[in-house]
Amino acid sequence: MVYNWNLKVAAVVCRELDCGSAVSVEQRQESSFRPVWWIYSHCVQSGSALRECATSDTSSSILNLTCSDSVRLVGGTRLCSGRLEVKSNQSNQWGSSVCEADFDLQDAEVVCRELGCGAPSVLQGALYGEVEAPMWTKEFQCGGHESALLDCRSSGSDRNTCSPGKAVGLTCSEPDAVRLVGGDRRCAGTLELKQGHWRPVMDSDWILKEAAVVCRELDCGSAVSVGRRQESSERPVWRIDYECVQSGSDLRECAGSHTSTSILNLTCSDSVRLVGGTSLCSGRLEVKSNQSNQWWSSVCEADFDLQNAEVVCRELGCGAPSVLQGALYGEVEAPMWTKEFQCGGHESALLDCRSSGSDRNTCSPGKAVGLTCSEPVRLVGGDSRCAGTLELKHQGHWRPVMVSDWNLKEAAVVCRELDCGSAVSVGRREESSYRPVWRIDSDCVQSGSALRECAASDSYNSFLNLTCSAPPSAPAPSSAPPSDLIIRAVVLPLTLLLVNVALYFYCKASRGQKPGRRENMELDDYNPGVPAAEEEGAQGAE
């Protein structure tokens, strides 16, 4: 039966059947349930044989696989790279590598297409290790349009030798198999994947950390938001195994056929990204022009200030900028942005800002902008800023975080982020009805990712309360309006002074004296802090 199978799992079956590479995974729907074997995909990927991973079940969803017949790439980092091996229809045995002199770019195009990959990107001898296996004895002469390598013409004469280090190594690009559709720009919309057919990807609690993989593959900026679109009826979709993606495999290899009504929507930034940092909200700033749309450029520190940083952090859905420093995340030889940004701080995107008219030709080494934006988290409703209900601002909304087996180790991440010392306790607050919340993937947090990268939308009535080690009595930063501060700092002292002066004249008047020139001089030297009794004593002594 079909459940969570993808090309990476199917490759195990293809090898076991002595076929080539895995090309496609499909499901066939039958009209009624029947006895089937349920194969646990994670069991297969652990190295166990299929028979060891099977359990009896019933289902109407049946698995269909397609493997290549006569070509495969072995020893590579993914299904679309490796040393080329060919199996003839006559011998029915694998192991024949191909000599580099007998293989050209048109032949490579046929192989990549036969394996369901994109165009060839690297063709080089011994790229994936040398081999002592037998060599294919014919020269391939493909026109480039054939559907399989063995459909190509070949030379009449046999090759007897091949120089060491000349076995063909081939890397095919990933096919244009990922896209975002239906959004207001190229880097936003419903995620679709092509594996024989274009289908949407189902929303299976995706988080920003997973979305970042898609944004990189589409050459967009940073992942900004993850959402879902609910449809009225189930339809065929692809389900992406995130652990497979995290292992370094391409999205296409990690897609399994499924049906669902919940469709995944993603938004990536178009023209800015932070690279090389520890989270989506930190890294070296790179910018891509809407016009050139060809490469990402770093920005010179001299052309970028705090107001520009505020715009970038807001565009990426992060908090306010906390660190802005050249070469903070490594030096780079990439091209530099040639204009100075002149943001007012209110713009929604960096490329909406004005820029200088003149171009910059040089930028000193170590001056590429490195930026760290704060994470938008807070504790509310407690007796200090370091205690209360945990709230996270994500996708433009502050929401509480739901309780889901949090412990002090995870809570410590929040306390550090808020500069509140160590985690002391983890509790919960119950409400009578459900409301929108953020659910945090604890494994994601413990891997070192920021909270916002690990959040998925949900609804719940039990919210997370945290207490950090900062003293509960520690005063929160003053939130008094400026007018109150002026009253305290200026008006009250002046009022006190006038009262003291009035008391002085009252005492003089009660003794029947009029203040003359001397008294006026004394008034000039008058110290309101001296009690009236001491003042009168001083006059008597005179």
N, C-alpha and C positions, 0 to 999 in steps of 0.2 A: 504494500500500500504506500501512498505518497504521504510523507510528513517531513517537512523541513529538509528534503533532499536538495542538494545543489551540485554544481559541476565538480567542486572539490571532493565531495563524497562519491559522486559518480565515477571519478577518475580511478578510485580503488576498484570498482567493478570492472572497468575497462581493462585495467592491468590484469585482474584475476582471469579475465576471459581471453587474455593475450591479444586484445585489440589495441588500437592506437589511443589517442587522446580523447577525453570526454568532450563532446560537441554540444549536446543539448539534453535537458531534463524536462519532461512533460508529464502531465497526468491525463489519464483517460477515465472519463466518468461513465460508470455503468448504471443501468436502470434500477438495480437492486443490490443489496448487500450479499457478499459471498465470503467464504473463508479465505483469509490472506495471511501473509507473514508481515509483521511489523518489524522493520529494521531500525535500530537506534543509530542515528547518524553519528553521534559523538563516540559511540562504541566503535564504529567502523574507522573513524579518523584516529582513534587511539592505537590502531595497528591490529586490532582483532579481525579474525576472519568473519565473513558475512554470517556464516552458520552460527557463530558464537553470539551474534548480536540480534538474532531473530526471536520473536515471540509470536504466538498464535493470536489472531484477532479476526474481526470481520469488518469489511469496508466496501464502499462502492467506488472508491478512488484508487485507481491502479497506476503504477509507475511505468513510464516509457522512457528508455534511454537511447541515445545515439552516440556511438564511438566512431572515430575515424577507422578506416579499414587498413590503410597501407602506409600511413605516415604518422610519426609522433615526434615530439620534442622532449628530450630527457635531460635531467640534471639541471634544469633551470629553476628560477625562483617562483615561477608561476606557469600556468598552462600554456601561455603564449610565448614561452622562451625556452631554449635548451639546445642540445646537440641533435641535429636532424638524423633520424633513423628511418629506413624504408624497408618494407616487407613486400616481396614480389608475390603476385597471385600464384605463381608456379611453386615456389619453394615453401610458401606459407610459414616462413620463419623470420623472426626479427633479428636485428643485430647488424645490418649493413649500414654503416655510416656513408656519407657522401663526400667525395673529394671536392675541395673548394674550387679546383680548376674545372669541374664538370657542372657547376651550378652558378647561375647568375641572378640578377634582381628579378627578372621576369619569372624564373622558376620559384623564387622566394614568394612572389605575389600569389602564385597558385597555392603554395603550401599554407600560407597564412589564411587565405580564404577558405581552404578545405577544412581548417581547424576552427573556423568561426571567429578568427581574430581579425584585427585591423591590418593596415598596410605594414610591410616590413620596415623596421627602423634601424636594425643593425644586422649586418651579414659579415661574419668574420670567422676565419679558421681558428679552431681550438679555443673559442670563446667560453665554452662550458666544459673544458677539460679535454685532454688527449685520450685516445682510445685505441686499443689493440684489436678491436672487433674487425671482422671482414669489411671491405669497402665495396660500395656499389660500383659495378664495372663499366657502366654506360654513362655517357654525358647526356644530361637532360637538355632538351631543346624546346621549351615551352614558348607559346606565343603570349602568355599572360592572361588569356581569357578562359582557359580550361578550368573545370570544376574540381579536378583531382590531379595530383602529380603524375600518376601512372597513366593518365589520359594523354600526356604530352608525348611528342615524338622523342626518340633517343638516337644517339649515334650508332652506326653499324659496327664499329670496332670496339673491342673491349680494352679497358685500362688495366694494366697489370700492376702498376705501383702508384703510390700517393705519398708525397713527402710528409715527414712527421710534422704535426702541428697544423695540418691542413684539412682536418675533418670539419665540415660546415657547422658553425654555431649560428643560430638564428634567433633574433628577437623581433616578434611582431608587436606592433602597437596594439593597445586595447582598441577594439572597434568603437565607433561613435555610437555607443550603446547606452549612454546615460544622457538625460535631458530634463529640464524643468519646463513645463508647458502651462499655458493658461494664466500666467502672472503678468504683471505690468512691465516686466523687463526680463532679460535673458537669465538672470541669476535668482529668479523667484518663480514659484509656481508648484504644480503637482509633479512629483518625482516619477519619471518613467524610465524603464529599463528594457533594452532589446536583447532577447535571447531567442532568436528566430522570429519573435513577434514583439512589438511594442506593447507593454502593459504597465499600468501604474504599480507603484510599490505600496504595500499595505502599511498602515501605521501600527507598529507593534511596540509601543512605548519608546519611540525614538527620543534621543536626547541630543543636545548640541554637540557632544563629543563625537557621536556617530555622524551627524549632519556635516561636521567639518571634513570628513573623508570625501563626501559628495562634492562639497564646495571646491576642494582642492582638485578633484578629478575634472571638474568643469572649468578650471582655471578662473574661478570667481574668487572673491575675497574671503573674509571670515564668515562662519555660520552665525546668523543673527537670531533666527527663530525657527521653531518646529511646531507645526499645527496639523490638524486633520480635517478632512472633508468627509462628511457622512453621506453615503448614497442610499437610495431607497431599497435597493436589492443587491444581492451578492453578484460579483463579477470576477473573472479570472484576474489574479494579481500575482506579483512576485513578492515573496517574503524573504527579507535579507537576514542572514545569520550574522549578528554583530560580532560574535567571537571570531568568526571566520575573517571578517573585515579587519579586526584588530590584529590578527596574526600576520597581516601584510598582504593578504590576497585581494585581488581586484573584486569590485562589486559583482561583476558578471559571474565570477566563480562562486559567489556566496549566495546566489539567488535560487530559491526553490519555488516551484509552482504551488499556488494556493488559490482560495476564493475568499472574498471579504467584502464588507460594505464600508470599511474604514480606510480611507485613502490618505497618503502622506503628502503634506505640503511643506516646502522648505523655503526659507529666505536666506540668501547669502548677500554680503555686501558686494557692490559692483566694482568699486574703484579704490578701496583701501583695505589693508590687512596688516596684522602684526605677526611676524614670523620669528621663530627661534626662541620664543618665550616659554614660560612654564604653564601658561594658560592662554585661552583665547583673548584675554584682556591684557596681555603683555607681549612684548617682542619688538623687533626692529620694524619701523614703519615702512611700508611699501605702498606706492600709489600707481594706478594705471589710468591713463587718460582715456576718456570716451572716444577720442578721435583716433589715437594710434591703435589701441586695443590689441597690442602685440606683446608688450613686455611690462614687467613690474619694475619700478624705479624706487630706489631709496631716496630719502629727503635729507638735505644738509641741515645741521643743527641751527646754523645762522639764519635759515629761511623759515623757522618754525618756532612759535612761542606758545605760552600757556593757553591763550584763547583758541589757537588752532588745535591744541591738544584736547580741549574741552569738546570741540566739534567732533573729532575723531572718536573719542570715547563714547559720546552719545550715539554716533552713527553705528557703532559696533554693539550697542546695547549694554555697555559697561557703565560703571560708576565714574565719578570725577577722576581726573588725572592725579596720580600720587607721586610719580617719578617721571621726570623728563630729562634725559641725559644722552649725550653722544656716545656711540659704541657700547651702550649698556648691554646689548645682546649680540656682541661680536661685530668685527669689522667686515666690510663687504666690498667686492670689486664690481658689483653690478652697476648699471648706469644710474646716474643721479638725476633727480627731478631738477629742472633748470630754472624754475620760477620761485619767488618768495610768496608764501601764502600770507594773506592779510584778512583773516577772519575777524568778524565782530564778536564771535562766541555764541551767537544765536542761531547760526545756520544748521540745517539738518544733515548736510553732507559736506565733506571737505572741498569737493570740486564745485560747490555752490559759492565758495568764498571768492573774493577778489584776489588777484595775484599781481605781482609786479610786472611792469612792461618789459624790463630788460632781462636777459637770460644770464644765469650763472654758468661760468665755464669750468670752474674748479671748486673743489671742496676738500679741506684739509683732512688728512688721514685721521680716523677715530672720531669723525664728526657726523656720521650717519645717525639720524634720530632714533633713539631707543625710548619706548614709552611704556609705562605701567599705569593702567587704569585700575581704580579700586573696584572691589566686588560689591554690588548693591545688596547688602544684607544688613539686618538690624534686629535687635531684641526690643519688644514693646510690651507695655503693661506691667513691667516689674518695678521694683523699688530703686533701680539704678539702670544706667544704659547697658550694663553687663549682665542683666537678668531679665527674663520675660519670655514671651512667645516669639519663636524664630520666624521672621518674615524675609522673603526674598523678592526682589524686583526683577522680573524676567518677562520679556516680550511686552514691556510697557506697563506691567501690572504688579503691584505689591500684593502678595498673598501669603498666608501662613503656610508652614511646612507641616505635612501630615506626619503622624507617628508611625514609623515602620522599622522597628527593631534597632533604633539608634542606641549607641553606647558612648562611653566617655571618649573613646578614641576618635570617633567621628565628630563629637561635640568639640573636641580640642581644635579642630580645623576652624570652626566658627569663632571660638574664643581668640585664636591667633589673628584671624582676619579682622576682628573688632578691636584688637590691641587690649584684650581684657584678661590676660594671664591664662591660667590653666582652667580646664573644665572641672567643675565641682559636682554637678548633678544633672541628670536628664529626667524630665517628667512629662506629663501630658495634661492638656486641658480639654475637657469634653464640652461640646455644644449640643443643643437639642436637635439641630437639623444639619443636613449636609450643605457644604458650600465649596466653591472652587479652591483648590489647594495646589501646592507643588509637592510632588513625590520625589524624594532624592534617592538615587541609586547609591547605596552605601559602599558597594565594591568600587564604584567609580570614584567616590570621594577618597577612599583609602588608597587608590592608585596614585593620588597626587593631583587630581583634577579639581578645578574650582567648583563650588556649589552650583553655579549657574549652568555649567556644562553638563551637570548630572541630573538636571531637573526635568521632570515630565509632568504634564497637566493631568489633574485628577480631581475628584470631589470626595470629601470626607468630613467627619464631625469630630475627629480627635486630633488635636494640634500639639506640636512639639514645644515644650518649655525647657529652656536651658538656664543654668546658672554658672557663671564663670567666677574666677577667684578674686576679681576686683571687689573691694569692700562694698556691700550694698548701700552704705551711707555716703559713698563717694559722690560729691555733688556733680550733677550733670552740667554740661556746658550751659552758660546762661543763655536763655532765649528771650530776655527782656528786650522790648523794642528800644530803639535809639532814644526816643523821647523820655523814657523812664530813666535811662542812664544819665541823660543831661540833668534831669531833676535831682538825682542823687549826688552827682559830682559837682554841680554849680549852684543850683538854686538853694538847696538846704544850707550850705556853708554861708552864703550871702545873707540868708534870713537870720541865722544865728548871730552874725556880725552886727546887723542892724538892731537886733534886740539888745545886745550888749551896749551899743552906743546910746540907745534910748534910756537904758538904766543909768548910764553915766550922767546924762543931762538931768534926769529925774532927781538924782542924789544932789546935784549942785543946786537945783531949784528949791529942794526941800530945806536947804541951809540958807536960803535967801541970797545966794550969790549969783551974779551974772558972769558968765565966762568972759574974761578979758583976753588980752593978748597972750598973757602967760598961760592961761588955761587952754587957749587955742593951741599954743605950742605943745602943752602937755597932751592935748588930744591927738596931735600929730604923732606923738610917741606912745600913744595909749596902746596897751597890750590887753586885748579882751580876755586873755587867759588869767589875768591877775584879779583876785576877788576884790569887791568894792571895799571891804573892811581894810584890806592892806593898803589900798589906794589912799583912803582917808588918813590912815596912820602916817603915811609918808608925808602928806600935806601938813599935819600937825607938827611933825618934826621940824619942818621949815620955819 
